[in-house]
Amino acid sequence: MTAQPKSTLIDVACPDCGAVLRIDTETRLVVSHTPAPRKRTFEDLETAARAMREQDDRKESIFRQSLEAEKNKEDLLEKRFAEAMRKAKDAPAGKPLRDFDLD
């Protein structure tokens, strides 16, 4: 009778997330995965409600900033256009040279 190699399973804990992997040492394959227990984000309901209110305030602030940026966008574009027109007037008039013309 030949002895069959005994398949052993080892449990390995992930140092990053805390999940547990069960690995077969003979085949070197993951047999099962047990996810890490989820940590509570908030200790109580009042803390969660406060965080939601703060998040709403941040959203409102970002919206107001983007609204102000849109109001000033027209002025900014007008200034850029005026600058481009000034540069176009200052540029020498004439036909631009192309690489083909240089041959």
N, C-alpha and C positions, 0 to 999 in steps of 0.2 A: 504494500500500500504506500502511495506517495502522499506526503503531507502537503496539504494546500496552504499557501501562505495566508496568514490570518489578516483580514482587512481591518485596520484600526482607524478609528475616527478620532480626530482631535478638534477641539473647539479653539478658535482664534478670535480674540476681541479686537476690533478696529480701534486704534488709539485716537483716531480723529472723531468718529461719530459714535462710537460705543456699540456698534452692531456686532453680533456674534456670527461667525461663519463656521460651519461644521465641514471639515475637509477630510476626504478619504485619502490616507497616506499612500495607499497602493496605487490608485489611479491618479492621484493628485488633482482631483476634481472637487468642486464645492458641492456638497450633498444638500445642505440647507442653509438658509440665511434667516436670522432672527433680527429684525430691526431694533434699534435702540429705543428705549421708552422715550416718548415725547416729553419734552420739558414744557412746563407751563410758561406762556409768554407773560401773563399777568397773574399776580397773586390773588387779586380780588376784583370784583366787578367795578368798583369805584375807580381803581387804577386804570382799568381798560376803558371806561367811559371818559376819563380825563385824557388819555392818550388819543382817543377818537376826536375829542374836541380840539386838541392841539393840532392834530393832522388836518382837521377842517380849517383851522385858522391859517395854517401854512398854505393850504390850497388857495384860500381866498387871497392871501398876500401875493402869491405867485401870479394869480389871475390879474390882480390890480397892477402889478408890475408889467405884465405883458400888454395890458390895456394902455398904460402910459407909453410904452414903447411903440405901440401902433399909432398913437396920437402924434408922436414925434417923428414917425417914420416919413411922413410926407415932407416935413421940413428938411430932413436929412437927405432925402432923394432930390429935392429941389437944389440944395447946396451942391450936391455931387454933380448934378446936371449943369449948373452954372459954371462949376470948375472945369468940367469937360468942354463946355462951349468956349471958355476963355483959352484953354490950351489949344483948341482947334483953330481959334482965330490967330493965336500967336505962332502957330506952326507955319513953316514956309509953304506957300501955295505951289502946286506943281503936281506933275504926275509921279506917283510913287514908282520906284524902280523895282522890277521883279528880277528874280534870278535868271529868267529866260532872256531878259533884256541885256544882261551883262555878257552874254556869249558872243 
